[in-house]
Amino acid sequence: MSMPSISVIISTYNSEEWLRKVLEGYMYQDYENYEVIVADDGSKTETRELIESFQKKYTVPLRHIWHEDQGYRRQRILNDAITKSKYEYILFTDGDCIPRKDFVSVHAKFAEKGYFLSGGYCKLPMKTSEAISKEDIETGNCFNVKWLKQHDRLKGTQSLKLNSGPTVATILDLITPTNASFNNCNSSAFKEDLLAINGYDERMQYGGPDRELGERLENYGLKSKQIRHKAICLHLDHARGYKTKESLERNLAIRKDTKKSERFWTEHGIQKMPSISVIVSTYNQPEWLKKALWGFENQTEKDFEIVIADDGSTPDTLEMIETFKKNSPLKISHVWQEDKGFRKTMILNKAIQASKGEYIIFTDGDCIPKYDFVETHKKHRKPDCFLSAGYLKLPMELSNKITKEDIVSRDCFDPKWLVKQGLKRSFKINKLTSNETKEKFLNAITPTSPTWDGNNVSGWRRDILSVNGFDERMQYGGEDRELGERLMNKGIKPLQIRYSTVTIHLDHPRGYVTDDMIVKNKAIRKQTKKNKSIWTEYGIEKKEVV
């Protein structure tokens, strides 16, 4: 790939003398296609004045992004800098790290899709840090091992980084026992990947917030590339009065959770909105919808929104929703369209547009979600995949029997309770009895293909939009499967979680179904498969009439 345009983000806080030396370093880079952004966590006026003095003599753009000093909020200002950066590739460093003249060009040279870069630094003692002058930076003396040793001690490992040529540096990067982690003083990644994981976790303070970001990048599917002995900066010494035992312990707990849950999205990052939207389709079934909403009130995962996609229900559905919202902690919005026959695909597209989450779960208003429904979809989501889950269909008599208490107590998800209430025993009841080992086994051996089935399926918003949502020509009969087939044509892989979490599917008549609908939908799906179609011209973005 060609060398990328780079946004260099430098974090700082009230360290004008060190920042001055760092900004001097970016005046003598051997790369031209970059900008410099100083991400300032609330420094005093002196920092702004320093930056303004450099802006007058910089040959590349130099910008200053600042927020008020309200304690250590470095991750927040870094997220702000990410969103305001102009270029496709971002190099992170600190205001106490002087870059070698090839610093930016090395990152540009090794930038590669599917990777982030982990560079190195040479940590200097205070005496040497103070001795470095503008001339030493311009001439490169401060990167000379002999010059550095004249001022103070220098560890052998640091000397190796500074003295290594390209071949030796490559060998050392291969054999170093140090992990290629994301270190904020010298790491880089593509902006689109940073946005895909929602940037830095703003709950974190000093002690590994950059490492946690790197761990989420790896969970997202990226690999790390070691350039520890190639991209070098000099780390100037300084005190860390903001370092506390509490912040370290809190950060370790967050990192532990990131690793355990294999999480790559933080809900405390750039986007301050629910990362998950649940879209619930409905049509004139307020009692069934109420039971579904009770199920969502009792989810183990609490951070999500619900968008009710209403295909023209009469006012009693709206009245039920409004009454429910007054006494519920759920974040519910109601998207409605006039009743002009079965137009479920159209209202689903409107609901997608109204939703805020980057990940969307779809279900129906006649389906009570198991208590781990949202948590399971969240846990299993992966890039470039959609999840295909299962349901357990109940007869009408049992559907009518289920009360709010049965949902809150989780009795309605207990096979023994269901059988006692009249449900016939079958192999399908295993969907409710699976432990983790059993569910993995059953998901692997089930002959049922993982498909996009609208009562229990989920996918990434960006993927759904990339195929233009649902085909609005389609009515009842495989309209959801067709969307899944276009996603698969695009390379989005379906993952089977049929036995991992289920919905209890309540019975109801389907008077809106006609043979013509089925025939038309089959013909559209046949064309989708034959042409390997990805995009529908009858989806969210409408075909222009010429």
C-alpha positions as CSV (number, residue, x, y, z in Angstrom):
1,M,0.0,0.0,0.0
2,S,1.1,3.6,-0.5
3,M,2.5,5.6,2.5
4,P,-0.5,7.0,4.5
5,S,-1.2,10.5,5.6
6,I,-0.6,10.6,9.3
7,S,-2.1,12.5,12.3
8,V,0.4,12.6,15.1
9,I,-1.4,13.0,18.4
10,I,0.7,14.3,21.3
11,S,-0.8,14.2,24.8
12,T,0.3,16.8,27.3
13,Y,-0.4,18.4,30.7
14,N,1.5,21.5,32.1
15,S,4.9,20.4,30.8
16,E,5.9,23.3,28.6
17,E,9.7,22.8,28.7
18,W,9.4,19.1,27.7
19,L,6.7,19.9,25.1
20,R,9.0,22.5,23.6
21,K,11.6,19.9,23.0
22,V,9.1,17.5,21.5
23,L,7.7,20.1,19.1
24,E,11.2,20.9,18.0
25,G,11.6,17.2,17.1
26,Y,8.6,17.4,14.7
27,M,10.2,20.3,12.9
28,Y,13.0,18.1,11.6
29,Q,11.1,14.9,10.4
30,D,12.1,13.3,7.1
31,Y,8.4,12.8,6.3
32,E,6.1,15.5,5.0
33,N,2.6,14.1,4.8
34,Y,1.4,14.5,8.4
35,E,-0.2,16.9,10.9
36,V,0.5,17.4,14.6
37,I,-2.3,17.6,17.2
38,V,-1.5,18.4,20.8
39,A,-4.2,16.8,23.0
40,D,-4.1,18.9,26.1
41,D,-5.7,17.6,29.3
42,G,-6.3,21.1,30.8
43,S,-2.9,22.8,30.8
44,K,-2.5,26.5,31.8
45,T,-2.1,29.4,29.4
46,E,1.6,28.9,29.0
47,T,1.1,25.7,27.0
48,R,-1.3,27.4,24.5
49,E,1.2,30.3,24.1
50,L,4.0,27.8,23.4
51,I,2.0,26.0,20.7
52,E,1.0,29.3,19.1
53,S,4.6,30.3,18.8
54,F,5.4,27.0,17.0
55,Q,2.4,27.3,14.7
56,K,4.1,30.4,13.1
57,K,7.2,28.4,12.0
58,Y,5.7,24.9,11.4
59,T,5.7,23.6,7.8
60,V,3.0,21.0,8.7
61,P,-0.4,21.7,10.3
62,L,-0.1,22.1,14.1
63,R,-3.3,22.1,16.1
64,H,-4.1,22.5,19.8
65,I,-7.1,20.6,21.3
66,W,-7.8,21.5,24.9
67,H,-10.4,20.9,27.6
68,E,-10.8,22.2,31.1
69,D,-8.7,20.8,33.9
70,Q,-11.0,18.5,35.9
71,G,-8.5,16.0,37.1
72,Y,-6.8,13.3,35.0
73,R,-9.0,12.9,31.9
74,R,-6.3,12.1,29.3
75,Q,-8.4,9.4,27.6
76,R,-11.2,11.8,27.0
77,I,-8.9,14.4,25.3
78,L,-7.3,11.7,23.3
79,N,-10.7,10.5,22.0
80,D,-11.5,14.1,21.1
81,A,-8.2,14.3,19.2
82,I,-9.0,11.1,17.3
83,T,-12.4,12.4,16.1
84,K,-10.9,15.7,15.0
85,S,-7.9,14.2,13.3
86,K,-7.8,14.7,9.5
87,Y,-5.9,11.7,8.3
88,E,-6.5,8.0,7.9
89,Y,-3.6,6.9,10.1
90,I,-2.9,8.0,13.7
91,L,0.4,7.9,15.5
92,F,0.2,8.4,19.3
93,T,3.0,9.8,21.4
94,D,3.5,12.0,24.5
95,G,4.6,15.5,25.2
96,D,7.7,14.1,27.0
97,C,8.9,12.1,24.0
98,I,11.3,13.6,21.5
99,P,11.0,11.8,18.1
100,R,14.0,10.8,16.1
101,K,14.0,12.4,12.6
102,D,12.7,9.1,11.0
103,F,10.0,8.6,13.6
104,V,7.0,9.4,11.5
105,S,8.4,7.9,8.3
106,V,9.1,4.5,10.1
107,H,5.4,4.3,11.2
108,A,4.3,5.3,7.7
109,K,6.6,2.6,6.1
110,F,5.3,-0.2,8.3
111,A,1.6,0.7,8.5
112,E,-0.4,-2.2,7.3
113,K,-4.1,-3.0,7.2
114,G,-5.0,-5.5,9.9
115,Y,-2.2,-4.4,12.3
116,F,-1.3,-1.8,14.8
117,L,2.4,-0.8,15.4
118,S,4.2,-0.9,18.7
119,G,7.4,1.3,18.8
120,G,10.0,1.8,21.4
121,Y,11.5,4.5,23.5
122,C,14.8,5.3,25.2
123,K,14.2,6.4,28.8
124,L,16.5,9.2,29.9
125,P,17.5,10.3,33.5
126,M,16.6,13.8,34.6
127,K,20.1,15.2,34.1
128,T,20.2,14.2,30.5
129,S,16.6,15.2,29.9
130,E,17.4,18.7,31.1
131,A,20.7,19.0,29.1
132,I,19.1,18.4,25.6
133,S,18.9,21.7,23.7
134,K,17.2,22.8,20.5
135,E,20.6,22.4,18.7
136,D,21.0,18.9,20.0
137,I,17.6,18.0,18.5
138,E,18.2,19.7,15.2
139,T,21.6,18.0,14.7
140,G,20.5,14.7,16.1
141,N,23.2,14.7,18.8
142,C,20.7,13.7,21.5
143,F,20.2,10.3,19.6
144,N,23.9,9.6,19.7
145,V,24.9,7.1,22.4
146,K,28.3,8.7,23.0
147,W,26.7,12.1,23.5
148,L,24.1,10.7,25.9
149,K,26.7,8.9,28.0
150,Q,28.6,12.1,28.4
151,H,25.7,13.5,30.4
152,D,24.6,10.5,32.5
153,R,24.2,6.7,32.5
154,L,22.5,4.8,29.7
155,K,21.3,1.2,29.9
156,G,22.6,-1.3,27.4
157,T,19.2,-2.1,26.1
158,Q,18.7,1.6,25.3
159,S,22.0,1.8,23.5
160,L,20.9,-1.1,21.3
161,K,17.8,0.7,20.2
162,L,19.7,3.8,19.2
163,N,22.6,2.0,17.5
164,S,20.7,-0.6,15.6
165,G,20.6,-0.4,11.8
166,P,17.7,-1.7,9.8
167,T,18.9,-5.3,9.7
168,V,19.9,-5.6,13.3
169,A,16.7,-3.7,14.4
170,T,14.6,-6.3,12.5
171,I,16.3,-9.2,14.2
172,L,16.0,-7.6,17.6
173,D,12.3,-6.9,17.0
174,L,11.8,-10.6,16.2
175,I,13.7,-11.9,19.3
176,T,12.7,-9.3,22.0
177,P,10.8,-10.9,24.9
178,T,8.8,-7.6,25.2
179,N,5.2,-7.9,23.9
180,A,4.2,-5.7,21.0
181,S,1.6,-3.8,23.1
182,F,-0.1,-0.5,22.5
183,N,2.0,2.0,24.3
184,N,0.8,5.6,24.0
185,C,4.3,7.1,23.8
186,N,4.9,5.3,20.5
187,S,2.1,3.3,18.8
188,S,0.0,3.8,15.7
189,A,-3.1,2.4,14.1
190,F,-5.7,3.2,11.3
191,K,-8.3,5.6,12.4
192,E,-11.1,3.3,11.2
193,D,-9.9,0.6,13.6
194,L,-9.8,3.0,16.5
195,L,-13.3,4.2,15.8
196,A,-14.5,0.6,15.4
197,I,-13.6,-0.2,19.0
198,N,-14.9,3.3,20.2
199,G,-11.5,4.7,21.1
200,Y,-10.1,4.9,24.7
201,D,-12.1,3.8,27.7
202,E,-12.7,7.1,29.5
203,R,-13.2,5.4,32.9
204,M,-9.5,4.6,33.0
205,Q,-6.9,6.9,34.5
206,Y,-3.1,6.4,34.8
207,G,-2.0,2.8,34.5
208,G,-2.5,0.9,31.3
209,P,-5.3,2.7,29.4
210,D,-3.3,2.5,26.2
211,R,-2.6,-1.2,26.8
212,E,-6.3,-1.8,27.3
213,L,-7.1,-0.1,24.0
214,G,-4.5,-2.4,22.3
215,E,-6.1,-5.5,23.9
216,R,-9.5,-4.4,22.4
217,L,-7.9,-3.9,19.0
218,E,-6.6,-7.5,19.2
219,N,-10.0,-8.7,20.3
220,Y,-11.4,-6.9,17.3
221,G,-9.1,-9.1,15.1
222,L,-6.0,-6.9,14.6
223,K,-2.5,-8.2,15.1
224,S,0.4,-6.2,16.6
225,K,3.6,-5.5,14.7
226,Q,6.8,-4.9,16.7
227,I,8.9,-1.9,15.6
228,R,10.5,-1.4,19.0
229,H,14.0,-1.0,17.6
230,K,13.0,0.9,14.5
231,A,10.7,3.8,15.6
232,I,12.6,5.5,18.4
233,C,11.8,8.4,20.7
234,L,13.6,9.8,23.8
235,H,11.5,9.6,26.9
236,L,12.3,12.6,29.2
237,D,12.1,12.1,32.9
238,H,9.3,13.6,35.0
239,A,7.3,13.1,38.2
240,R,3.9,11.3,38.2
241,G,1.9,12.9,41.0
242,Y,-1.3,11.7,39.4
243,K,-0.4,8.1,39.9
244,T,-2.5,6.4,42.6
245,K,-3.1,2.9,43.9
246,E,-6.8,3.3,43.3
247,S,-6.4,4.2,39.6
248,L,-4.0,1.3,39.1
249,E,-6.4,-1.2,40.7
250,R,-9.4,0.1,38.8
251,N,-7.6,-0.1,35.5
252,L,-6.4,-3.6,36.1
253,A,-10.0,-4.7,36.8
254,I,-11.2,-3.1,33.6
255,R,-8.3,-4.8,31.6
256,K,-9.1,-8.1,33.3
257,D,-12.7,-7.8,32.1
258,T,-11.7,-6.9,28.6
259,K,-9.6,-10.0,28.3
260,K,-12.1,-12.3,30.0
261,S,-15.1,-11.2,27.9
262,E,-13.0,-10.8,24.7
263,R,-14.6,-7.3,24.5
264,F,-13.5,-4.9,21.8
265,W,-16.1,-2.2,22.1
266,T,-16.1,0.1,25.1
267,E,-19.4,1.8,26.1
268,H,-17.3,4.5,27.8
269,G,-15.4,5.8,24.7
270,I,-15.9,8.2,21.8
271,Q,-19.6,7.5,21.3
272,K,-21.7,8.2,24.4
273,M,-24.7,6.2,23.3
274,P,-25.9,2.6,23.8
275,S,-23.6,0.3,21.9
276,I,-26.5,-2.1,21.4
277,S,-29.9,-1.4,19.9
278,V,-32.7,-4.1,20.1
279,I,-35.2,-3.7,17.3
280,V,-38.6,-5.3,18.1
281,S,-41.1,-5.7,15.3
282,T,-44.8,-5.6,16.1
283,Y,-48.3,-5.4,14.7
284,N,-51.5,-5.3,16.7
285,Q,-50.3,-7.6,19.5
286,P,-50.0,-5.3,22.6
287,E,-50.4,-8.1,25.1
288,W,-47.6,-10.2,23.5
289,L,-45.5,-7.1,23.1
290,K,-45.9,-6.4,26.8
291,K,-44.6,-9.8,27.8
292,A,-41.6,-9.3,25.5
293,L,-40.9,-6.0,27.2
294,W,-41.1,-7.6,30.6
295,G,-38.4,-10.0,29.3
296,F,-36.2,-7.0,28.4
297,E,-36.7,-5.5,31.8
298,N,-35.1,-8.6,33.4
299,Q,-32.0,-8.8,31.2
300,T,-28.7,-9.5,32.9
301,E,-27.2,-6.8,30.5
302,K,-28.7,-3.4,31.1
303,D,-27.0,-1.1,28.7
304,F,-29.1,-1.2,25.5
305,E,-32.0,0.7,23.9
306,I,-35.2,-0.8,22.4
307,V,-36.7,0.5,19.1
308,I,-40.2,-0.8,18.5
309,A,-40.8,-1.2,14.8
310,D,-44.6,-0.9,14.5
311,D,-46.1,-1.8,11.1
312,G,-49.3,0.2,11.6
313,S,-50.8,-1.0,14.9
314,T,-54.0,0.6,16.2
315,P,-53.8,3.1,19.1
316,D,-54.0,0.5,21.8
317,T,-50.4,-0.6,21.1
318,L,-49.2,3.0,21.4
319,E,-51.2,3.4,24.7
320,M,-49.6,0.2,26.1
321,I,-46.1,1.4,25.1
322,E,-46.6,4.9,26.7
323,T,-48.0,3.4,29.9
324,F,-45.2,0.9,30.0
325,K,-42.5,3.5,29.6
326,K,-43.7,5.5,32.6
327,N,-42.9,2.7,35.0
328,S,-39.9,1.1,33.2
329,P,-36.1,1.7,33.3
330,L,-35.9,0.6,29.6
331,K,-34.9,3.2,27.0
332,I,-37.7,2.7,24.5
333,S,-38.6,4.5,21.3
334,H,-41.5,3.8,19.0
335,V,-41.3,4.0,15.2
336,W,-44.7,3.7,13.5
337,Q,-46.0,3.8,10.0
338,E,-49.6,3.8,8.6
339,D,-51.2,0.4,8.1
340,K,-51.1,-0.3,4.3
341,G,-50.8,-4.1,4.5
342,F,-47.7,-6.1,5.4
343,R,-44.8,-3.7,5.2
344,K,-42.5,-5.1,7.9
345,T,-39.3,-4.7,5.9
346,M,-40.1,-1.0,5.4
347,I,-40.7,-0.3,9.2
348,L,-37.6,-2.3,10.0
349,N,-35.5,-0.1,7.8
350,K,-37.0,3.0,9.5
351,A,-36.1,1.5,12.9
352,I,-32.5,0.8,11.8
353,Q,-32.2,4.5,10.9
354,A,-33.8,5.5,14.2
355,S,-31.5,3.3,16.3
356,K,-28.3,4.6,17.9
357,G,-26.3,1.5,18.6
358,E,-23.4,0.2,16.6
359,Y,-24.6,-3.4,17.1
360,I,-28.2,-4.3,16.4
361,I,-30.3,-7.3,17.7
362,F,-33.5,-8.1,15.9
363,T,-36.5,-9.9,17.5
364,D,-40.3,-9.9,17.3
365,G,-42.9,-8.6,19.6
366,D,-44.3,-12.1,20.1
367,C,-41.0,-13.4,21.5
368,I,-40.0,-13.2,25.2
369,P,-36.2,-13.0,25.4
370,K,-34.4,-15.3,27.8
371,Y,-32.7,-13.3,30.6
372,D,-29.3,-13.6,29.0
373,F,-30.5,-12.7,25.5
374,V,-28.7,-9.3,25.1
375,E,-25.7,-10.4,27.1
376,T,-25.2,-13.5,24.9
377,H,-25.4,-11.6,21.7
378,K,-23.0,-9.0,23.1
379,K,-20.6,-11.7,24.2
380,H,-20.5,-13.6,20.9
381,R,-20.4,-10.7,18.5
382,K,-17.4,-10.6,16.2
383,P,-16.2,-8.4,13.3
384,D,-17.5,-9.4,9.9
385,C,-20.0,-11.8,11.3
386,F,-23.7,-12.0,12.2
387,L,-25.2,-14.2,14.9
388,S,-28.0,-16.7,14.3
389,A,-29.8,-17.7,17.5
390,G,-32.8,-19.9,18.3
391,Y,-36.4,-19.9,19.6
392,L,-38.7,-22.3,21.4
393,K,-42.3,-22.2,20.0
394,L,-45.2,-22.4,22.5
395,P,-48.8,-23.5,21.9
396,M,-51.5,-20.8,22.3
397,E,-52.8,-22.1,25.6
398,L,-49.3,-21.9,27.2
399,S,-48.6,-18.6,25.5
400,N,-51.7,-17.1,27.3
401,K,-50.7,-18.6,30.7
402,I,-47.4,-16.8,31.0
403,T,-47.5,-13.9,33.4
404,K,-45.1,-11.2,34.4
405,E,-44.2,-13.2,37.6
406,D,-43.3,-16.2,35.4
407,I,-40.9,-14.0,33.4
408,V,-39.4,-12.2,36.4
409,S,-38.9,-15.6,38.3
410,R,-37.5,-17.1,35.1
411,D,-40.0,-20.0,35.4
412,C,-41.0,-19.7,31.8
413,F,-37.4,-20.6,30.8
414,D,-37.4,-23.7,33.0
415,P,-38.1,-26.9,31.0
416,K,-39.7,-28.6,34.0
417,W,-42.1,-25.7,34.5
418,L,-43.0,-25.6,30.8
419,V,-43.7,-29.4,30.7
420,K,-45.8,-29.1,33.8
421,Q,-47.8,-26.4,32.1
422,G,-48.5,-28.6,29.1
423,L,-45.5,-28.3,26.7
424,K,-44.7,-31.5,24.9
425,R,-41.2,-32.8,25.4
426,S,-38.9,-32.6,22.4
427,F,-35.2,-32.3,21.5
428,K,-35.8,-28.6,21.1
429,I,-36.1,-28.1,24.8
430,N,-32.3,-28.5,24.9
431,K,-32.2,-24.9,24.0
432,L,-33.2,-24.1,27.5
433,T,-31.0,-26.6,29.3
434,S,-27.6,-26.0,27.8
435,N,-24.5,-25.3,29.9
436,E,-21.5,-23.7,28.1
437,T,-20.0,-27.0,27.0
438,K,-23.2,-28.5,25.9
439,E,-24.3,-25.4,23.9
440,K,-21.0,-25.3,22.0
441,F,-21.4,-29.0,21.1
442,L,-25.0,-28.6,20.0
443,N,-24.3,-25.4,18.0
444,A,-21.5,-27.4,16.2
445,I,-23.6,-30.5,15.3
446,T,-27.0,-29.0,14.6
447,P,-28.0,-29.7,10.9
448,T,-29.8,-26.3,10.9
449,S,-27.8,-23.7,8.9
450,P,-27.1,-20.4,10.6
451,T,-29.5,-17.9,8.9
452,W,-30.8,-14.4,9.4
453,D,-34.0,-15.2,11.2
454,G,-35.8,-12.1,12.4
455,N,-36.9,-13.3,15.8
456,N,-33.4,-13.8,17.2
457,V,-30.5,-12.5,15.1
458,S,-27.9,-9.8,15.4
459,G,-25.3,-7.9,13.3
460,W,-23.2,-4.8,13.0
461,R,-24.9,-1.6,12.0
462,R,-22.2,-0.9,9.4
463,D,-22.7,-4.3,7.8
464,I,-26.5,-3.9,7.6
465,L,-26.1,-0.5,6.1
466,S,-23.5,-1.7,3.6
467,V,-26.1,-4.0,2.0
468,N,-28.8,-1.3,2.2
469,G,-31.0,-3.0,4.9
470,F,-34.1,-5.0,4.1
471,D,-35.5,-5.3,0.6
472,E,-38.9,-3.4,0.9
473,R,-40.4,-5.3,-2.0
474,M,-40.6,-8.4,0.2
475,Q,-43.5,-9.3,2.4
476,Y,-44.0,-12.4,4.6
477,G,-41.9,-15.4,3.8
478,G,-38.1,-15.3,4.0
479,E,-37.7,-11.5,3.9
480,D,-35.2,-11.7,6.8
481,R,-33.3,-14.7,5.2
482,E,-32.8,-12.6,2.1
483,L,-31.0,-9.9,4.0
484,G,-28.8,-12.6,5.5
485,E,-28.0,-14.0,2.1
486,R,-26.8,-10.6,0.9
487,L,-24.7,-10.2,4.0
488,M,-23.1,-13.6,3.2
489,N,-22.6,-12.6,-0.4
490,K,-20.6,-9.6,0.9
491,G,-18.4,-11.9,3.0
492,I,-20.1,-11.5,6.4
493,K,-20.0,-14.9,8.1
494,P,-23.0,-16.3,10.0
495,L,-22.2,-17.8,13.4
496,Q,-24.4,-20.4,15.0
497,I,-25.6,-19.6,18.6
498,R,-28.9,-21.5,18.2
499,Y,-28.4,-23.2,21.6
500,S,-26.7,-20.3,23.4
501,T,-29.8,-18.1,24.0
502,V,-33.4,-18.3,22.9
503,T,-36.6,-16.5,22.8
504,I,-39.9,-18.0,23.9
505,H,-42.1,-17.7,20.7
506,L,-45.7,-17.0,21.6
507,D,-48.4,-18.4,19.3
508,H,-50.6,-16.2,17.1
509,P,-52.6,-16.4,13.8
510,R,-51.0,-15.2,10.6
511,G,-54.0,-13.9,8.6
512,Y,-51.8,-11.6,6.6
513,V,-50.0,-14.4,4.8
514,T,-50.9,-15.1,1.2
515,D,-49.5,-17.5,-1.5
516,D,-48.6,-14.5,-3.7
517,M,-46.3,-13.2,-1.0
518,I,-44.5,-16.5,-0.7
519,V,-44.0,-16.8,-4.5
520,K,-42.8,-13.2,-4.9
521,N,-40.3,-13.5,-2.1
522,K,-38.9,-16.8,-3.3
523,A,-38.3,-15.2,-6.7
524,I,-36.4,-12.3,-5.2
525,R,-34.3,-14.7,-3.0
526,K,-33.6,-16.8,-6.1
527,Q,-32.2,-13.7,-7.9
528,T,-30.2,-12.7,-4.9
529,K,-28.5,-16.1,-4.8
530,K,-28.0,-16.4,-8.6
531,N,-26.5,-12.9,-9.0
532,K,-24.7,-13.0,-5.6
533,S,-26.3,-9.7,-4.9
534,I,-25.0,-7.6,-2.0
535,W,-27.0,-4.3,-2.5
536,T,-30.7,-3.9,-2.9
537,E,-32.0,-0.9,-4.7
538,Y,-35.2,-1.2,-2.7
539,G,-33.8,-0.7,0.8
540,I,-32.9,2.1,3.1
541,E,-31.4,4.2,0.3
542,K,-34.0,4.3,-2.4
543,K,-33.3,4.1,-6.1
544,E,-33.5,7.5,-7.8
545,V,-36.3,7.8,-10.3
546,V,-34.9,9.3,-13.6
